[in-house]
Amino acid sequence: MNKLILVIFFFAFSHFNSIASERDIRLNQLFNELKANKSKVAAIIEQEIWSLWSTHPTDEKLTARLEEGSQLVRDQNYLKAKDIFTEVINLDQSWAEAWNKRATVLYMLGEFQKSQEDIDRVLALEERHFGALAGQGLVNIQLRNYEKAIYSYEEAKKIYPSMKSAEIMISRIKKLIKDDSI
């Protein structure tokens, strides 16, 4: 009986690793394409990356809960969305997008330091998360850490060179710095 359990466990683990590996390979391909393409093509690649990030690699129920929380964000029900994202994080702390969604909600609630803490978790799990880097830029604007905000957007542009919002925000931050020095 123990051998049967070990065989089942090995098969399940191998299958999970295969799914995760295929997902990682696809993300790597998309990030390479994102760097090489401009404007319209990059926007399509960006959407595919977001789709992969927003889909849990092995648990459809977690994907559904994340989407439920995202709908609550669109409905501006931030407290309930925060609860759902926290639940998802508690069920799988290795899913970067759950942390990213909660970081976004925390930002919307004005909890900037907590948002930054979640962004740190996102970037530890997925260092190429240009959305989290852009969010980090917004957090640091609120915290008046303008140089760190610029750095965040510059890092996002390294990953996603045609990211329009990064260039716009860098320009606005430089204006904030100039205005503050007057």
Summary of the structure (lengths in Angstrom):
residues: 182
radius of gyration: 18.6
end to end distance: 76.5
largest distance: 76.5
contacts: 545
relative contact order: 0.08
helix: 83%
strand: 0%
